[in-house]
Amino acid sequence: MGELSDFHLKDWIKKGEPIPGKSDGQGLTFTLSSNGTASWVLRYRFAGKAREMTLGRYPDMTLSKTREIAAVKRVEVQQLVDVAAVKQQKKAEAKQVNNVS
């Protein structure tokens, strides 16, 4: 089980103070921007370099669902997949498709 709870998250959002990162453990991190956007980030190392991938926004992605997705992404990283690079590539491909249409 992680270190964060919905109580923590709601309390931090209510306070409205920016949070650069609160760890839930194993690279899963909660962030809160100065404009109040709460997000989930997965931090990991790939080929010796620190990498991170935004998983989504809270409360759109619940704590439990985010933990599940983070676990899947960690397995992919262990299988030598740079999940952030894959996401960036898919985003670029989607942009090209939209520009062609």
VEXBAPA-60442 format. One record per residue (C-alpha): chain; residue in one letter; x, y, z. Coordinates in Angstrom, 2 decimals, always signed. Layout:
N
kette, rest, east, north, up
A, A, X, Y, Z
...
//
This chain:
101
kette, rest, east, north, up
A, M, +0.00, +0.00, +0.00
A, G, +1.21, +3.50, -0.79
A, E, +1.94, +6.35, +1.55
A, L, -0.76, +8.78, +0.38
A, S, -4.49, +8.85, +1.05
A, D, -7.44, +10.69, -0.47
A, F, -7.59, +12.69, +2.76
A, H, -4.03, +13.98, +2.16
A, L, -4.77, +14.83, -1.47
A, K, -8.01, +16.70, -0.76
A, D, -6.38, +18.58, +2.12
A, W, -3.45, +19.74, -0.03
A, I, -5.76, +20.83, -2.84
A, K, -7.93, +22.74, -0.35
A, K, -4.86, +24.56, +0.99
A, G, -3.91, +25.47, -2.59
A, E, -0.16, +25.65, -1.97
A, P, +2.01, +24.34, -4.83
A, I, +3.56, +20.92, -4.21
A, P, +6.49, +19.91, -6.40
A, G, +6.02, +16.29, -5.43
A, K, +4.74, +14.03, -2.66
A, S, +5.75, +10.42, -3.09
A, D, +3.29, +7.55, -2.79
A, G, +6.24, +5.17, -3.14
A, Q, +7.95, +3.33, -6.01
A, G, +8.16, +6.47, -8.15
A, L, +4.48, +7.45, -8.05
A, T, +4.30, +11.15, -7.20
A, F, +1.48, +13.63, -6.60
A, T, +2.07, +17.22, -7.72
A, L, +0.02, +20.40, -7.33
A, S, +0.78, +23.38, -9.55
A, S, +0.49, +27.03, -8.54
A, N, -2.73, +27.27, -10.58
A, G, -4.26, +24.36, -8.64
A, T, -3.81, +21.53, -11.14
A, A, -3.28, +18.24, -9.30
A, S, -1.42, +15.60, -11.31
A, W, +0.13, +12.16, -11.05
A, V, +3.70, +11.62, -12.25
A, L, +5.64, +8.38, -12.46
A, R, +9.36, +8.90, -11.89
A, Y, +11.77, +6.15, -12.93
A, R, +15.25, +5.50, -14.28
A, F, +15.87, +4.25, -17.80
A, A, +19.34, +3.52, -19.16
A, G, +20.76, +5.25, -16.11
A, K, +18.84, +8.49, -16.67
A, A, +16.06, +9.96, -14.56
A, R, +12.78, +10.02, -16.49
A, E, +9.22, +10.93, -15.66
A, M, +5.82, +10.46, -17.21
A, T, +2.60, +12.29, -16.40
A, L, -0.12, +9.71, -15.83
A, G, -3.08, +12.06, -15.47
A, R, -4.90, +14.53, -13.27
A, Y, -6.49, +14.05, -9.88
A, P, -9.42, +13.58, -9.23
A, D, -10.05, +12.41, -12.83
A, M, -7.68, +9.55, -12.02
A, T, -8.31, +8.20, -8.56
A, L, -5.50, +7.21, -6.23
A, S, -6.32, +3.50, -6.56
A, K, -6.56, +3.59, -10.38
A, T, -3.31, +5.55, -10.61
A, R, -1.55, +2.97, -8.44
A, E, -2.73, +0.23, -10.82
A, I, -1.51, +2.11, -13.91
A, A, +1.82, +2.94, -12.24
A, A, +2.35, -0.75, -11.44
A, V, +1.79, -1.67, -15.11
A, K, +4.18, +1.07, -16.28
A, R, +6.87, -0.06, -13.80
A, V, +6.65, -3.58, -15.27
A, E, +7.06, -2.13, -18.77
A, V, +10.16, -0.22, -17.62
A, Q, +11.56, -3.46, -16.18
A, Q, +10.99, -4.99, -19.62
A, L, +13.18, -2.21, -21.10
A, V, +10.39, +0.02, -22.41
A, D, +10.90, +3.75, -21.93
A, V, +7.24, +4.49, -21.18
A, A, +7.64, +8.29, -21.35
A, A, +9.28, +8.08, -24.79
A, V, +6.51, +5.77, -26.03
A, K, +3.88, +8.25, -24.81
A, Q, +5.67, +11.15, -26.51
A, Q, +5.92, +9.19, -29.76
A, K, +2.19, +8.33, -29.71
A, K, +1.36, +11.96, -29.00
A, A, +3.48, +13.11, -31.97
A, E, +1.86, +10.50, -34.24
A, A, -1.62, +11.61, -33.18
A, K, -0.69, +15.21, -33.90
A, Q, +0.50, +14.26, -37.41
A, V, -2.74, +12.40, -38.10
A, N, -4.74, +15.47, -37.01
A, N, -2.65, +17.76, -39.22
A, V, -3.13, +15.49, -42.26
A, S, -6.90, +15.24, -41.84
//
